[in-house]
Amino acid sequence: MSDMRDSVAFPVLTETQIDLLRPRAKQIELQPGEWLWKTGDTDFCCFVVLEGTVEIRDEAGSGQLIATHEAGAFTGDIDLLSGRSAPVGGVAAAPVTLLQLGAEDIRELVRVDQDLGATFILAFMRRRELLLQENTYGMLLIGSRFDPDTQAIRTFLARNRILHRWQTLEDGESAQILRTLGLGPESTPLLSSASDVYVRPSVEDIANCLGIRRSVDKNQYDLVIIGAGPAGLAAAVYGASEGLRTLMVDRAAPGGQASWSSRIENYMGFPEGLTGSELAARGYLQAQKFGAEISIPADVVAMTCSDTGHELTLRSGEVFNARAVLIATGATYQKLNVPGFSDFETRGIYYSATRMEADFCRDQEVVVVGAGNSAGQAAVYLSTQCKTVRLIVRGDRLNKAMSDYLSYRIEQIPNVEVHLETNVTACEGTDSIERVYLDGKTNGCVPCAGLFIFIGAEPNTGFLSEHVKRDEKGFILTGEAVRDGWTLDRPPFYLETSCPTVFAAGDCRVGSVKRVAASVGEGSMAVTFTHRVLE
């Protein structure tokens, strides 16, 4: 996996630190060849090595050695706390003596010993980052790059930071694997794990098998958060840490639109910047550290409000109750209403610009449409992967909606062309998108191996009833905007909707700032209001 000298990923505990763990741990002994846990196990444990050697192996792939833990080292990564199935396995390479700690033991450690708990948390995060960087471990996905089902699975796995390798259906090795299994191209997408082969699985099937999709409790929650973007994640962290029984559900993955960002450079506290995926992963782990329950994918399709609580229904048919609800469902980028656009939505048109999308059009010419920070970040990142990036802006200035630092940087990149007062008017290609037509200050046809869309946004609020008031575009009204028709003696709180004890935060709300920091602030503020109304 990595250089074992990485002291963050592979710290060695002192005797004093190990002694602090003993009261909450169970001491066990294993012989060579005995497994501490296997790939695919759920609710697996963390082990501190007292004597001997433990090997971490990629059972789902080649079986290769990933890391070796000796005296003073400990096993585990972020899935230990998430309840997801183990992405790799651990086996005794020699007679070993171990301290065994469960996930709840680690959470308790974090609560009572900040320094030692941080050592475990930081190691877990760093190990997952190293595994993802290698891009050679985990389950094998076989499918065509032009198949929408394959793209949906790839997107789900990537956004949820699940270890996997992808091979195109056209790859000779893929054909050989399929023949060995007695299967043909019609059986793809195919996902192979250490113990199972899934033929044409749905995202929901994968989520259930990997332990990502968790059943919700039928008992009432104090706070249910719908949406796991920055606002939802912040609310989950503060709600759970302040003693509220908190559930967060999302139909796709943690992070919302922010998780698609290739780089966030103006978020306070991270002067070096970080990817949206990293920010989402940190928030997700932090919420779990404090005991928030999280279920993904879990799509809320209906919500009924009442004075005694609110009933929510998932697409799966599950029904549960909440004393308070936070709607943090965000918004979705709009599509271009031009000829040919719908023909290539799964064949070269993207709504994010991460390594996964860049792989499809590396060293080729691409087009980015949009004028905000998301479009700017995409253009900067793609310029490092692609031959030419054309940024199409409808307005007459680049820094109208984009931060100055970002617009200035774009102007300095030689392979980024900025086309102001210009629109995309049509898309063309055969198997995938190959060119787009421009109209305005720039006219004509340009090559396009990938079209990246970052324009406008539509709120994800279609599941709400008429009792939650929205504006003509579907954005949720809150605070002073819902005073008309308000029936309680107290006025509505700033983020409270027309349904008392139902709040809204982030991009789905009227008047939101559309910045990660603002959404985090609103999510945190919503928890304060939740405490007040529940009192």
VENFEN-V37457 format. One record per backbone hydrogen bond with DSSP energy under -1.0 kcal/mol. NH is the residue of the N-H (numbers start at 1). CO is the residue of the C=O. Records with the same first field share a line. If there is no record, write none. Layout:
NH: CO / CO
//
This chain:
6: 3
7: 5
10: 6
13: 72
18: 14
19: 15
20: 16
22: 18
24: 21
25: 22
26: 100
28: 98
30: 96
33: 92
34: 31
36: 90
37: 90
40: 86
41: 38
46: 101
48: 99
49: 73
50: 97
51: 97
54: 69
55: 91
56: 67
57: 89
58: 64
59: 57
63: 58
66: 56
67: 56
69: 54
72: 49
73: 70
75: 47
80: 77
81: 78
82: 78
83: 79
85: 210
86: 41
89: 57
90: 37
91: 55
92: 34
93: 53
96: 30
97: 51
98: 28
99: 48
100: 26
101: 46
106: 102
107: 103
108: 104
109: 105
110: 106
111: 107
112: 108
113: 109
117: 113
118: 114
119: 115
120: 116
121: 117
122: 118
123: 119
124: 120
125: 121
126: 122
127: 123
128: 124
129: 125
130: 126
131: 127
132: 128
133: 129
134: 130
135: 131
139: 163
140: 192
141: 165
142: 190
143: 167
147: 144
151: 147
152: 148
153: 149
154: 150
155: 151
156: 152
157: 153
158: 154
159: 155
160: 156
161: 158
162: 157
165: 139
167: 141
171: 168
175: 171
176: 172
177: 173
178: 174
179: 175
180: 176
181: 177
182: 179
183: 178
187: 184
188: 185
190: 142
191: 198
192: 140
193: 196
198: 191
200: 189
206: 202
207: 203
208: 204
209: 205
210: 206
212: 207
213: 207
221: 321
222: 245
223: 245
224: 324
225: 247
226: 326
227: 249
233: 229
234: 230
235: 231
236: 232
237: 233
238: 234
239: 235
240: 236
241: 237
242: 238
243: 240
244: 239
247: 223
248: 293
249: 225
250: 295
255: 228
259: 256
260: 257
261: 258
264: 274
270: 267
273: 270
274: 264
276: 261
279: 275
280: 276
281: 277
282: 278
283: 279
284: 280
285: 281
286: 282
287: 283
288: 284
289: 285
290: 286
291: 288
292: 287
293: 246
295: 248
296: 212
298: 250
301: 313
302: 313
304: 311
310: 322
311: 304
312: 320
313: 302
314: 318
315: 299
317: 314
320: 312
322: 310
323: 221
324: 222
325: 501
326: 224
327: 503
328: 226
332: 458
334: 455
338: 336
341: 338
344: 341
347: 344
349: 344
350: 451
353: 260
358: 354
359: 355
360: 357
361: 358
363: 385
364: 361
366: 388
367: 450
368: 390
369: 452
370: 392
376: 372
377: 373
378: 374
379: 375
380: 376
381: 377
382: 378
383: 379
384: 381
385: 382
386: 382
387: 364
388: 364
389: 415
390: 366
391: 417
392: 368
393: 419
407: 403
408: 404
409: 405
410: 406
411: 407
412: 409
413: 410
416: 413
417: 389
419: 391
421: 395
422: 393
423: 439
425: 437
427: 339
428: 435
433: 347
434: 428
435: 428
436: 446
437: 426
438: 444
439: 423
441: 421
444: 438
446: 436
448: 434
449: 365
451: 348
452: 367
453: 350
454: 369
458: 332
460: 330
461: 459
464: 461
468: 465
471: 475
474: 471
476: 508
477: 469
479: 496
481: 478
482: 479
483: 480
486: 483
496: 493
497: 502
502: 499
503: 325
504: 495
505: 327
509: 506
510: 476
512: 509
519: 515
520: 516
521: 517
522: 518
523: 519
524: 520
525: 521
526: 522
528: 524
529: 525
530: 526
531: 527
532: 528
533: 529
534: 530
535: 531
//
